[in-house]
Amino acid sequence: MANTPSGKIQVTSEIGTLRRLLVHSPDSGLGKVVPSKAQDWLFEDIVHLDTIRREEYDFYTKILLYFLDPGKIKGRLKSIDDIKNKRNFYKPGHPNFFRSDKVIELQWLLADILADEKIKIRLVSSVCAIEACSHEMEMKLYKADPIRLAKIFITGSIDDDNMIFPPLPNFIFTRDIGIVINDHILLNKPAKKARTREALLMKYIFFNHPFFRSYKKKIIEIPEAFQYFLMPKEGEDKKVTLEGGDVMVVSKDHVLIGVSERTSMEAAHQAINILFDRNIVRKVTIVKIPKKRDYMHIDTIFTQIKRNCWVLLGHFSRKAMKHEDADPVQRILLEKKKEEKLKIIQFNKKNIESPIEFDNLEDLLSDISRNDLESKEKVRFIYSGNNEFPFDAREQWTDSCNLLALKEGVVLGYDRNDKTVEAFRQNGFHIIRAEDLVEQLESGQTDPEKIRDTLILMPSAELSRARGGFHCMSMPLLRDEI
């Protein structure tokens, strides 16, 4: 495992300058999702792999490198984009792969740990048990070299023409596999069977890669509720499922945990106890949202832009939750609709038996800005689709609220969400397309250090159909404190 990355892990906010993160570039498995299996594998549609790679995700990789590790890309753009290179710069298994220790590729880490024969044997056995492989196939996998085996585990393909188990198309959504809370790592427990193998691979990486060696005692696994599987109906309520899109570190003392389609109340309960028992944070807020595919995780309905600025789906605003536009009869009827109910409960370690409740997300997020982050400026909300029907719901579906902050006020989002872009512009943000920004960064016309209050628009015709934005496609490992 020579030349492996090493360094500090620390995340105390959603907006501190990003210094290191985990990503996974779209692999060939993504291009083998078939319509009949798309929803089983948590996709709404099949996507065109080459377009995602060459015209969309590549811009994400470039911008991350210019901001986090410019030495890997500055001055090399022309050769990187040369058609003769056939994307070798982006292929984790190729000798010319960019191999950054700031923009860290998961497939590279997986190949590293598979170089250890003992780990390789254990992981092959575990994967084959999950995927019900034959003994003959298991023996073939033992013989594969680490780089090839890492690719097989992720893509499901033993060669270009033969798949031996399903791909992991959701592996690009690295946020869901774990989350860094201060200097601890909270591992996920996926709700869907399609993500079991990726959770296993990540568990092996976190516990065995040299990068995480000094943090091994700070890795948190949430246990299953005792004997939940013996319970008939109520057992489902006791099942522990948690995904990183439902966890936000908004300050060093405060974590938000969503209870959603993918994260259970029992998981939230266990997480609160562990985070308090280990003195990791002092405050945890549970944000219970409707269990609907529209929302999926809390980061699909809001993310943070600045200390005093958030992007939010207006359905959960103060005005919407109080039905201010409704007549008296309509208001009463709407309040009876339980499936649309939002519940927000905040627990403080010092007084855990007296939680605080918030009526809506605007009140919660305003409280975070003012009290946790000590912002003296007026708290602002930028609404999905500029809060105009039907664009609010349409653009939330294509991740208008799922933005990644490279630093405070500088965020990545999709170019297709026109009304949301308009709302950013109205709130004083500069708007720039990724392609134009890359040219300016390469020429030296623009310096990442000097960019302020900017929404960077990423091409998204295919990538957005995978149902995840750049907040989903990132697992921050290190951010500056704000």
CORRA-V16065 format. One record per helix or strand of 2 or more residues. SS is the DSSP state (@ for helix, = for strand). FROM is the first residue (numbers start at 1). LEN is the number of residues. If there is no record, write none. Layout:
BEGIN
ss	from	len
SS	FROM	LEN
SS	FROM	LEN
END
This chain:
BEGIN
ss	from	len
=	10	2
=	18	6
@	28	5
@	35	4
@	49	20
@	70	3
@	77	4
@	83	3
@	88	3
=	103	3
@	106	9
@	117	15
@	135	9
@	146	10
=	157	3
=	162	2
@	169	4
@	174	4
=	178	5
=	184	4
@	193	16
@	210	9
=	219	2
@	228	3
@	234	5
@	244	3
=	247	5
=	254	6
@	265	13
=	283	6
@	298	3
=	302	5
=	309	4
@	314	3
@	318	4
@	328	8
@	338	3
=	343	6
@	349	3
=	356	3
@	361	12
=	380	4
@	384	4
@	391	7
=	404	4
=	410	5
@	418	9
=	430	4
@	434	10
@	448	3
=	454	5
@	463	4
=	475	5
END
